[in-house]
Amino acid sequence: MADDKRIVVIGVDGSVRSEHAFDWYAEHLHKKKNYVIVIHSVEVHNVHPYPSVFVSPEVMQAEFEKEKSKSKKLEEYYTERLKQRNIEGEFVIKNGKPGEAIVALANDMKTEMIVVGTRGHGKLRRTILGSVSDYIVHHAHCAVITVRPDVPL
């Protein structure tokens, strides 16, 4: 990657909402001088949502393999989408909470902008679980664009 490139991070989770955010960025904001890093973060609770319950190592391994397979499919999908749209960039997979992983990557890479979709959680679920986009807005050291699913391409 050349030094004159501006880095943009796009967080994806395999949902239609994150795909819409990627497409919205490509249609409205992408410039040739941008280098796009598409990031997917694997949360441990996605692999085993009840850590206090004993689960055999075999079951845990099977769940890790499913998440690994899902991440690989996302990587193939977004790598192809970058090529189709003639966008220079890459796909990365990180472990941990998505908001924290996205902000850490953006800060490490001195990113110009982060683009994410909204998960669409209701008010109660967002209050209990927190919002990835809310976390990013409050912790990132760059511009953050949160694309709602009802925003037209």
C-alpha positions as a Markdown table, in Angstrom:
| # | Residue | x | y | z |
|---|---|---|---|---|
| 1 | Met | 0.0 | 0.0 | 0.0 |
| 2 | Ala | 1.4 | 3.4 | -1.0 |
| 3 | Asp | 1.9 | 6.1 | 1.7 |
| 4 | Asp | -0.4 | 8.5 | -0.2 |
| 5 | Lys | -3.4 | 6.2 | 0.3 |
| 6 | Arg | -6.2 | 7.1 | 2.8 |
| 7 | Ile | -7.3 | 4.2 | 4.8 |
| 8 | Val | -11.0 | 3.4 | 5.3 |
| 9 | Val | -12.2 | 0.6 | 7.6 |
| 10 | Ile | -15.6 | -1.1 | 6.9 |
| 11 | Gly | -16.9 | -3.4 | 9.6 |
| 12 | Val | -18.9 | -6.4 | 8.4 |
| 13 | Asp | -20.7 | -9.2 | 10.2 |
| 14 | Gly | -22.3 | -11.2 | 7.4 |
| 15 | Ser | -25.7 | -9.4 | 7.7 |
| 16 | Val | -27.6 | -7.7 | 4.9 |
| 17 | Arg | -27.1 | -4.5 | 6.9 |
| 18 | Ser | -23.3 | -4.6 | 6.8 |
| 19 | Glu | -23.5 | -5.5 | 3.1 |
| 20 | His | -25.7 | -2.4 | 2.6 |
| 21 | Ala | -23.1 | -0.3 | 4.4 |
| 22 | Phe | -20.3 | -1.6 | 2.1 |
| 23 | Asp | -22.4 | -0.9 | -1.0 |
| 24 | Trp | -23.3 | 2.6 | 0.3 |
| 25 | Tyr | -19.7 | 3.4 | 0.9 |
| 26 | Ala | -18.7 | 2.2 | -2.6 |
| 27 | Glu | -21.5 | 4.2 | -4.3 |
| 28 | His | -21.2 | 7.4 | -2.3 |
| 29 | Leu | -17.8 | 7.9 | -0.7 |
| 30 | His | -15.1 | 5.8 | -2.4 |
| 31 | Lys | -12.2 | 7.6 | -4.0 |
| 32 | Lys | -9.3 | 6.0 | -6.0 |
| 33 | Lys | -6.8 | 7.2 | -3.3 |
| 34 | Asn | -8.7 | 5.2 | -0.6 |
| 35 | Tyr | -7.4 | 1.8 | 0.6 |
| 36 | Val | -10.3 | -0.2 | 2.2 |
| 37 | Ile | -9.8 | -2.7 | 5.0 |
| 38 | Val | -12.9 | -4.8 | 5.5 |
| 39 | Ile | -12.9 | -6.3 | 9.0 |
| 40 | His | -14.9 | -9.1 | 10.5 |
| 41 | Ser | -14.6 | -9.8 | 14.2 |
| 42 | Val | -15.4 | -13.2 | 15.8 |
| 43 | Glu | -16.8 | -12.9 | 19.3 |
| 44 | Val | -16.1 | -15.7 | 21.7 |
| 45 | His | -19.8 | -15.7 | 22.8 |
| 46 | Asn | -20.8 | -16.5 | 19.2 |
| 47 | Val | -18.8 | -19.7 | 19.6 |
| 48 | His | -20.2 | -20.5 | 23.0 |
| 49 | Pro | -22.9 | -18.2 | 24.4 |
| 50 | Tyr | -23.0 | -19.8 | 27.9 |
| 51 | Pro | -19.4 | -19.9 | 29.1 |
| 52 | Ser | -20.5 | -21.0 | 32.6 |
| 53 | Val | -22.0 | -24.2 | 31.3 |
| 54 | Phe | -19.5 | -27.1 | 30.7 |
| 55 | Val | -19.2 | -28.0 | 27.1 |
| 56 | Ser | -17.0 | -30.8 | 25.8 |
| 57 | Pro | -13.8 | -29.8 | 23.9 |
| 58 | Glu | -15.2 | -31.6 | 20.9 |
| 59 | Val | -18.4 | -29.4 | 20.9 |
| 60 | Met | -16.3 | -26.3 | 21.3 |
| 61 | Gln | -14.0 | -27.3 | 18.5 |
| 62 | Ala | -17.0 | -27.9 | 16.2 |
| 63 | Glu | -18.3 | -24.4 | 17.1 |
| 64 | Phe | -14.9 | -22.8 | 16.4 |
| 65 | Glu | -14.8 | -24.6 | 13.0 |
| 66 | Lys | -18.2 | -23.3 | 12.1 |
| 67 | Glu | -17.1 | -19.7 | 12.9 |
| 68 | Lys | -13.9 | -20.2 | 11.0 |
| 69 | Ser | -15.9 | -21.4 | 8.0 |
| 70 | Lys | -18.3 | -18.5 | 8.2 |
| 71 | Ser | -15.3 | -16.1 | 8.4 |
| 72 | Lys | -13.6 | -17.7 | 5.4 |
| 73 | Lys | -16.8 | -17.4 | 3.3 |
| 74 | Leu | -17.1 | -13.7 | 4.3 |
| 75 | Glu | -13.4 | -13.2 | 3.3 |
| 76 | Glu | -14.0 | -14.8 | -0.1 |
| 77 | Tyr | -17.2 | -12.8 | -0.6 |
| 78 | Tyr | -15.8 | -9.3 | 0.3 |
| 79 | Thr | -12.5 | -10.0 | -1.5 |
| 80 | Glu | -14.5 | -10.6 | -4.6 |
| 81 | Arg | -16.7 | -7.5 | -3.9 |
| 82 | Leu | -13.6 | -5.3 | -3.6 |
| 83 | Lys | -12.4 | -6.6 | -7.0 |
| 84 | Gln | -15.8 | -6.2 | -8.7 |
| 85 | Arg | -15.9 | -2.6 | -7.6 |
| 86 | Asn | -12.3 | -2.0 | -8.5 |
| 87 | Ile | -11.5 | -1.0 | -4.9 |
| 88 | Glu | -7.9 | -1.5 | -3.6 |
| 89 | Gly | -8.1 | -3.2 | -0.2 |
| 90 | Glu | -8.1 | -6.3 | 1.9 |
| 91 | Phe | -10.1 | -8.4 | 4.3 |
| 92 | Val | -9.0 | -9.0 | 7.9 |
| 93 | Ile | -10.4 | -11.2 | 10.6 |
| 94 | Lys | -9.9 | -10.3 | 14.3 |
| 95 | Asn | -11.1 | -12.0 | 17.5 |
| 96 | Gly | -13.0 | -10.2 | 20.2 |
| 97 | Lys | -15.8 | -7.7 | 20.5 |
| 98 | Pro | -16.5 | -6.1 | 17.1 |
| 99 | Gly | -16.5 | -2.5 | 18.3 |
| 100 | Glu | -13.2 | -2.9 | 20.2 |
| 101 | Ala | -11.6 | -4.8 | 17.3 |
| 102 | Ile | -12.7 | -2.2 | 14.7 |
| 103 | Val | -11.5 | 0.8 | 16.8 |
| 104 | Ala | -8.2 | -0.9 | 17.6 |
| 105 | Leu | -7.6 | -1.6 | 13.9 |
| 106 | Ala | -8.6 | 1.9 | 12.9 |
| 107 | Asn | -6.4 | 3.5 | 15.5 |
| 108 | Asp | -3.4 | 1.2 | 14.7 |
| 109 | Met | -3.8 | 2.0 | 10.9 |
| 110 | Lys | -4.4 | 5.7 | 11.4 |
| 111 | Thr | -7.6 | 5.4 | 9.6 |
| 112 | Glu | -9.4 | 8.3 | 8.0 |
| 113 | Met | -12.9 | 6.9 | 8.3 |
| 114 | Ile | -14.9 | 3.9 | 9.7 |
| 115 | Val | -18.1 | 2.7 | 8.0 |
| 116 | Val | -20.5 | 0.4 | 9.7 |
| 117 | Gly | -24.1 | -0.7 | 9.3 |
| 118 | Thr | -26.6 | -0.9 | 12.1 |
| 119 | Arg | -27.5 | -4.2 | 13.6 |
| 120 | Gly | -31.1 | -3.3 | 14.0 |
| 121 | His | -31.4 | -4.2 | 17.7 |
| 122 | Gly | -34.4 | -2.9 | 19.5 |
| 123 | Lys | -34.0 | -0.4 | 22.4 |
| 124 | Leu | -34.0 | -3.1 | 25.1 |
| 125 | Arg | -31.5 | -5.4 | 23.4 |
| 126 | Arg | -29.2 | -2.4 | 22.5 |
| 127 | Thr | -29.3 | -1.3 | 26.2 |
| 128 | Ile | -28.4 | -4.7 | 27.5 |
| 129 | Leu | -25.8 | -5.7 | 24.8 |
| 130 | Gly | -24.6 | -2.3 | 23.8 |
| 131 | Ser | -24.4 | -1.1 | 20.3 |
| 132 | Val | -21.3 | -1.7 | 18.1 |
| 133 | Ser | -21.8 | 1.5 | 16.2 |
| 134 | Asp | -22.4 | 3.4 | 19.4 |
| 135 | Tyr | -19.1 | 2.1 | 20.8 |
| 136 | Ile | -17.2 | 3.0 | 17.7 |
| 137 | Val | -18.6 | 6.5 | 17.6 |
| 138 | His | -17.5 | 7.1 | 21.2 |
| 139 | His | -14.1 | 5.5 | 21.0 |
| 140 | Ala | -12.7 | 6.0 | 17.4 |
| 141 | His | -10.2 | 8.8 | 16.7 |
| 142 | Cys | -11.5 | 9.3 | 13.1 |
| 143 | Ala | -14.8 | 10.0 | 11.3 |
| 144 | Val | -17.4 | 7.3 | 11.7 |
| 145 | Ile | -20.3 | 6.8 | 9.3 |
| 146 | Thr | -23.2 | 4.6 | 10.5 |
| 147 | Val | -25.3 | 3.5 | 7.5 |
| 148 | Arg | -28.9 | 2.7 | 8.3 |
| 149 | Pro | -30.6 | 0.1 | 6.2 |
| 150 | Asp | -33.3 | 2.5 | 5.0 |
| 151 | Val | -30.7 | 4.9 | 3.5 |
| 152 | Pro | -31.0 | 4.4 | -0.3 |
| 153 | Leu | -27.9 | 3.4 | -2.4 |
